[in-house]
């Protein structure tokens, strides 16, 4: 193996000649160096396919209240085979099988009731509007799991799921200016409910974050309870609030809201960068558990199980 110090390569390489042969192309450079690139090697470094594999891009299909049934996979299929895990990562339903659980100020794998042991509305019996979690981190949690362990002496607490991708596409179609505002204006968020804790991101971020190269929607960050300052001149603040109000109305349309009653023994896992969640109010005592997984860990495991190690490395080690 020859190690090349790329910083010592000519700054302005020019191809003097390019000659095709049976296996690829022979290149002669302006410094008389000769290279040979096989057709297979060049095909694997096609920008579109390389970026597709590098980012773990798959077709994104919008959904709403009519989604039935919710994609489900059997526990034994996930735990007992890589093929089962592959299908699960496409459908998304447990945690440590993918990667380590992310620890936050709530702990790692949390187990809680509506006792306000943490000063957060999730630890009450109140209804919660659709939102994404951990907006106050520069890198919000990727996957999130809820598992209802028990619900006694009461009723309610139906889970609400909303497809943020679909909501964003509707906003883009109905009011492009509002869409651009939520994609451009950066916000700060914070978690300051518990004594001695005030978590804030190191950088501000917009409601709608797009991939810098391909411009597809990468993340929805929406939580009015955690939102802090708006990074705008005072005379333009109204513009953001008007755009936010339009997005909020879309999120609350009946055909957007998927209501799902959790039951013991059937965990629910969803993409926190895309899916907003909430719940209806409830009575009685509910015991819930769950946790987070980092986005990078999830996407990396997804690529390994769906593309294979060779393709992952081909799209990573490109020069």
N, C-alpha and C positions, 0 to 999 in steps of 0.2 A: 504494500500500500504506500502510495506517495502522498505526503502531507504538503499541502500548498498554503502558503501564507498569502491570503487574498489581498492583504493591504499592499503587497509588493508587486502585484500584477500591473501591467501598463494601464494608465488612466484612460487612454483613448484607443482601445483595440479596434482595428479595422480588418474586415475580411477581404483578403486579396483574391481568394478563389473558393468556390464551393462546388465540389464534385460528388454527385450521387453515385452510390454503388449498390450492390445487392442487399446490404444490411443496413445502410443508412447514408450518412454524408461525411465526406472528408473535407475539412476546413483548413486552409492555410491563412495565417494571420500576417499582419504587416511587419511583425518582428521575426518572420520566417518560422514561427512555431506552428506545428501541425497538430490538429485534433481530429478525432473521429467520434461521431455521435450516432448511435444506432437509432433506427426508426422507433423501436420499442421504447428506448430511453426518452426520446423527444415526445412521444405520445403521452407518456406518463407525466410529463411536465407541462402538458397543456394547461394554460392558466385556469380555464373554467373548471376542469375536472379536479385540478389540484386544490383550488379554493373550495370546491364542493366538499372534498374529503377533509380538508384541513378544518373547516368550520362545522362539519357534521350536518350539512344542510339537507333537509328533507322537505317534501312538499307540505305546506301548511294549509290545512283544510279548516275553514271557519265552521263553527257550530253554535247552536243556541238552545232555546228551551225545548226544541223538538228532538234533541239528541236522545235516542232510545234504541238499544240499551247503552248505558255508560260502558265504555270499553273495560273489560274485566279479564283477569287471568287467575288461574288456580295457584294457591300457595305452593303446592308440591311441585308444580311445573317450574316455578321460579327458583326454588331452592335446590332442585335435584338435577338440573341440566343447564348447560350454556344456551341451548336452543330456546329453553323456556325463558331464560334471562333475556335473550335477544328479543323475543316477542314481548316480554314485559317492558323492556326499555322503549319499545315502539309504542306500547299502549300506556305505559306508566302506572303500575300499582304496587314495597317493603323498603328497608333502608340499608342496613349494613351489607346486604348482598351486593350493592352497587359500590359503596365507598364508605369512608368513616363519617360519622354523624358530626355535623357542625355544632360547636359549642358557642353559645351566646350568653348574655346576662340572664337568660332564662334557664340556663343549664344545657345539657346535651339532649338526651332523650327525656322529654318532659312528661310529667304525669300530674294532672291538675284538676281542680273542681272550681266552682264559682264562689271561691272564698276570698278573693282579692289578696291572696298571698303575694301576688305581684300586682303592682298598681297599674293594671292594664284592663281595658274593657273586655278582653277575651276571658278574663277571670271573673266575669259577672254573668248574670242570666239575661242581660239586655240583648236586644236585636243589634246586629252589626251589619252595616252597609258593605257592599262589595269593595274590596281593597286588596292590595298586595302587601306582603309582610316585609319587614326589615328594610324599608326604604331609607332608613337612617344609616345604613352601611354603604360605603363606596361600592361594595360588591354584595348586593342583596342575595339572600338565599336562593338557590336554584330550584331544588325540589322541596316540597313540603308534604308531610304526612299527617293525617288525622285518623285516630282510631277510637271509636266510642267503646269504652269498657263497660259502662253501665249507665242506666238512666232510671231512677226509681222515684215513685210518688209524684209523678208529673208527666208533662207532655211538651211538645214543641221542640225547638232547637234544630229545625230542618236546615241543612246546609245549602248555601247559595253559591253557585259557580257561574261566572260570566267570562266569555272569551274576549280578552282584551284586544287580541288581533282583529277579530271581527268588528269590534266597536271602533277601533282606529280606522279600519278601512271604510266604514260607514261615514265617519267624520270626514275623512279625506274626500269622499264623494259628495257629501252634502255641503261642506264648508271648508274648502281647501286652505283658506287663510287661517282659520282656527286650527287646522291640523298642523300647519307650519309653525304657528305660535307655540303649540304644545311640544313641537319637535325642537324648537330653537331656544326657548326661554328656560334657563337653568334655575332650579330650586334647591333650597336646603331643607333637610328633614332632621328630626331629633327624637330621641327616646329619653324622656326626663321624668317619668312618673315615679320611679323608685328612689328612695333616699340614697344619696351618694353616687347616683348614676345620671349622666347626661351624655348620651352617645350621639355623635354627629358625624356625618361623612366628611372626609378631607377635601372633597370637591363637590360642587353643586352638579345636579344632573336634571335633564328635562323629563317631562312625563313620558314622552315617546323617544326612545333612543334607537338610532339606526346604525347598521353596520357601516363603518367608515368607507369601505371599498365598494360594496355591492348595494348599499343604500336600502336593503330590506329592513323591516322593523325587527329589531333585536330584543327590545325589552319595553314593557309597560310598567311604570312606577307611579302608583296611585294610592294615596292614603291621606285623606284630609285630617285625620287625627294626629298624624305625625309631621305634617307639613309645617315648615318654618318660613323664613324670609323668601321673598321673590326677588331674584337678581335682575331688577329692571329700574329704569328711571321712573320716578313717581308718576309722571304724566302718561306712562304706558302700562301701568298696572291694571287699569280697567280692561285693556285689551286681553290680558291673560285671563282675568276672571270671566270675561265673556266666553272665551274659548273653552275654559274649564267647565263652565255651566252647560255648554252644548254637549261636551263629552259626557258629563255626568247624566244628562237626560237620556243619552243613548244607552249608557250602561243600565239604566233603570227601566228600559222598555221591556214589556212583558215577554216579547219573543227573544229577548237576550238572556233572560234569567232561567237558569237550569236549577231546579230545586230537587234535592236528593236527601232522603232520610238515612243517616248513618245507623248501622246496626252492629252490635258486638260481633267480632269475628271477621269483619270485612273492612280492612283499612282503605282509606282513600288517599291517593298520592297524585299531586298535580304540579305543573310547571309554574312556579311562582313568578317567573319573568313574563308569563303570558296570561295566566288564569287568575282572575280576581275571585276572592271568596268572601263569604259572609254567613250569616245565619239568622233565623227568626228567633224571637224571644222564647224562653222556656220556663217551665215551673218544675219543681222537684229538684233532685240532685243528680247532676251528670258528672261522670268521671271520664276524662279524656286523656289520651297520651299521644305523643307524636314527636316530630323532630324535623331538622333541616339537613339537606345535603348541598354542598357547594355546586354551583353551575359547572365549573370546569371539570369537577370530578364526574358529574353525570354525563356531560357531553363526551369526555374522554373515554368513559366506559362504553358509551353508545357507539362511538366510532370503532373501538376495538372489537365489539361483538358483531357489528353490522358490516364493517368494511374489511376487517382483518388487519393483523399487524403489518403485513407487507405494504398494503395500500396506505395505511396511516403513516408509516415511515417515509414512503415515497412522496407523500404530500407535505411532509415536514422538512426533510433534509433535501432542499432544492437548490442550495448554493448560497 
